[in-house]
Amino acid sequence: MTLSTDQTHVIVGASLAGAKAAETLRAEGFDGRVVLIGAEEERPYERPPLSKEYVRGEAGREKVYVHDERFYAEHDIELRLGRTAVSLDTASRELELDGGERLRYDRLLLSTGAAPRRLEIPGADLDGVLYLRSVQDSDALRERIDRGGAVVVVGAGWIGAEVAASARQRGLDVTVVEPSSVPLERVLGPEVGGVYRDIHADHGVRMLLGTGVDAFEGDGLVERVRTSDGRLLDCEFVVVGVGVQPRTELAAEAGLAVDNGILVDEHLQANAPGVFAAGDVANAMHPFYGERVRVEHWANALNQGPAAARNMLGQPAAYDRLPYFFSDQYEVGMEYTGYARGEDRVVLRGDPAAREFVAFWMSEDRVLAGMNLNVWDVTDPIKRLIGARMAVDDRQLADPDVPLDELASAAQER
Ligand SMILES: Cc1cc2nc3c(=O)[nH]c(=O)nc-3n(C[C@H](O)[C@H](O)[C@H](O)COP(=O)(O)OP(=O)(O)OC[C@H]3O[C@@H](n4cnc5c(N)ncnc54)[C@H](O)[C@@H]3O)c2cc1C
């Protein structure tokens, strides 16, 4: 179907969510004007490789792009790279770009993503204190990794853990400093986080847990990290991975409702006519949870972009996918589905020591979330187990001889 129109749909954030939204507008037959604005000089790319194969030098730049170079011209998508949207007037439906250009829109998608949270401590501005979000950040990190030596990674969340693994794989001397008692504790909790602590320790990473960082020291260039428990760690460089903040400045200044992201309904629509948000920046009402959820992961950007585009075209599509993400560290791959909060226990299927298991976060007799580690093709039954919201027996969940598919089908039938 072709939607013949002289309308203009503008997307701010030439990101994964933004690029997939532009693609979907065209795939759904919209033949008005599509403008995709990105502050970075690169055309839209995917970030997961930046802490994995790309930073290790195993994959080149051509592997990271969302679309090939010709795609945007071929689909008549006006890609404005190196341009920042600086202000938004939702009453007149106008967007202003740096340099003063004004763009009128009929529909606007904000896919402005997230930016690394900065550490505000003495020495924070020293050369060699690195953050990782963009492909340029990854290039800079790769260059330091190539020089070898010792690196201190501050924070053992997903980015810190993956950078630590990649640096170890490239033979560096790696120390991780993390205030929690295990890596990835916020999402995985102490038991499963402990598996990751052991994986890193087995690969020769020094994990300093239960302590923070007080200062970076050096003369122009970082030479040492001072921890809260008084240690001095010599290093050639530092990577800080202490979480991200949604990039809500433009939305907030325009008076859109913002609270840990741009507040949008289940159709990804913000509280101004014609304005939508998707990806890391969207704090979206989730029909399954009955509350707002902001997801900082690849699959959410990949799927919310197209969903937002359909809603922009007036095809109502509630976004109800369960959160999902993956991580690769050394020879260990994992996928996590769902959203665990208020769990009362974790049920394990398989052997954590053998690094091949599925973990289920449970509340009473229901599955809230599941993570498969080096076990594959189980995401679908895990999703169904969560979605069924039905009682599941712990012993059956824990028994690898009871197929998860069968358990999921039984739960769905109840
Ligand atoms: C190193 C790294 C590794 C990752 N690995 C994984 C992984 O293994 N698994 C997983 O599930 N997720 C992973 N993620 C997370 C995943 O990449 C993000 O969830 C995803 O990139 C979010 O995409 P997005 O479209 O919301 O926006 P982003 O990728 O954040 O892009 C937003 C874009 O908008 C631009 N922008 C912002 N404001 C403006 C403005 N005013 N004007 C113009 N442009 C603007 C920004 O410059 C940026 O280019 C990783 C992230 C990083 C950084």
The ligand as a MOL file (V3000), in Angstrom:
LIG
                    3D

  0  0  0     0  0            999 V3000
M  V30 BEGIN CTAB
M  V30 COUNTS 53 58 0 0 0
M  V30 BEGIN ATOM
M  V30 1 C 29.6870 -0.8540 23.6730 0
M  V30 2 C 28.2710 -1.2960 23.7300 0
M  V30 3 C 27.9530 -2.6420 23.6960 0
M  V30 4 C 26.6370 -3.0700 23.7460 0
M  V30 5 N 26.3690 -4.4110 23.7300 0
M  V30 6 C 25.1030 -4.8370 23.8180 0
M  V30 7 C 24.8200 -6.2300 23.8250 0
M  V30 8 O 25.7020 -7.0740 23.7740 0
M  V30 9 N 23.5320 -6.6090 23.9100 0
M  V30 10 C 22.5040 -5.7330 23.9720 0
M  V30 11 O 21.3480 -6.1490 24.0560 0
M  V30 12 N 22.7330 -4.3780 23.9790 0
M  V30 13 C 24.0120 -3.9230 23.8940 0
M  V30 14 N 24.2770 -2.5780 23.9030 0
M  V30 15 C 23.1600 -1.6200 24.0040 0
M  V30 16 C 22.6180 -1.1970 22.6330 0
M  V30 17 O 23.6600 -0.9070 21.7640 0
M  V30 18 C 21.7120 0.0130 22.8100 0
M  V30 19 O 20.5840 -0.4100 23.5320 0
M  V30 20 C 21.2910 0.6170 21.4750 0
M  V30 21 O 22.4010 1.1710 20.8220 0
M  V30 22 C 20.2500 1.7060 21.6810 0
M  V30 23 O 19.9510 2.2440 20.4430 0
M  V30 24 P 19.1210 3.5690 20.2900 0
M  V30 25 O 18.6200 3.5230 18.8910 0
M  V30 26 O 18.1560 3.7470 21.3730 0
M  V30 27 O 20.1470 4.8090 20.4400 0
M  V30 28 P 21.7030 5.0280 20.4730 0
M  V30 29 O 22.4390 3.8560 19.9520 0
M  V30 30 O 22.0860 5.5470 21.8150 0
M  V30 31 O 21.8820 6.2250 19.4340 0
M  V30 32 C 21.2900 7.4880 19.6290 0
M  V30 33 C 21.8480 8.4360 18.5890 0
M  V30 34 O 21.1430 9.6730 18.6740 0
M  V30 35 C 22.0670 10.7310 18.4980 0
M  V30 36 N 21.4960 11.9490 19.1080 0
M  V30 37 C 21.2160 12.1600 20.4140 0
M  V30 38 N 20.6820 13.3930 20.5830 0
M  V30 39 C 20.6240 13.9670 19.3420 0
M  V30 40 C 20.1880 15.2300 18.8520 0
M  V30 41 N 19.6580 16.1550 19.6620 0
M  V30 42 N 20.3010 15.5020 17.5140 0
M  V30 43 C 20.8140 14.5460 16.6610 0
M  V30 44 N 21.2380 13.3240 17.0930 0
M  V30 45 C 21.1470 13.0400 18.4010 0
M  V30 46 C 23.3000 10.2300 19.2120 0
M  V30 47 O 24.4530 10.9270 18.7640 0
M  V30 48 C 23.3280 8.7660 18.7880 0
M  V30 49 O 24.0130 8.5800 17.5830 0
M  V30 50 C 25.5990 -2.1130 23.8500 0
M  V30 51 C 25.9010 -0.7530 23.9090 0
M  V30 52 C 27.2230 -0.3280 23.8490 0
M  V30 53 C 27.5590 1.1340 23.9180 0
M  V30 END ATOM
M  V30 BEGIN BOND
M  V30 1 1 1 2
M  V30 2 1 2 3
M  V30 3 2 2 52
M  V30 4 2 3 4
M  V30 5 1 4 5
M  V30 6 1 4 50
M  V30 7 2 5 6
M  V30 8 1 6 7
M  V30 9 1 6 13
M  V30 10 2 7 8
M  V30 11 1 7 9
M  V30 12 1 9 10
M  V30 13 2 10 11
M  V30 14 1 10 12
M  V30 15 2 12 13
M  V30 16 1 13 14
M  V30 17 1 14 15
M  V30 18 1 14 50
M  V30 19 1 15 16
M  V30 20 1 16 17
M  V30 21 1 16 18
M  V30 22 1 18 19
M  V30 23 1 18 20
M  V30 24 1 20 21
M  V30 25 1 20 22
M  V30 26 1 22 23
M  V30 27 1 23 24
M  V30 28 2 24 25
M  V30 29 1 24 26
M  V30 30 1 24 27
M  V30 31 1 27 28
M  V30 32 2 28 29
M  V30 33 1 28 30
M  V30 34 1 28 31
M  V30 35 1 31 32
M  V30 36 1 32 33
M  V30 37 1 33 34
M  V30 38 1 33 48
M  V30 39 1 34 35
M  V30 40 1 35 36
M  V30 41 1 35 46
M  V30 42 1 36 37
M  V30 43 1 36 45
M  V30 44 2 37 38
M  V30 45 1 38 39
M  V30 46 1 39 40
M  V30 47 2 39 45
M  V30 48 1 40 41
M  V30 49 2 40 42
M  V30 50 1 42 43
M  V30 51 2 43 44
M  V30 52 1 44 45
M  V30 53 1 46 47
M  V30 54 1 46 48
M  V30 55 1 48 49
M  V30 56 2 50 51
M  V30 57 1 51 52
M  V30 58 1 52 53
M  V30 END BOND
M  V30 END CTAB
M  END
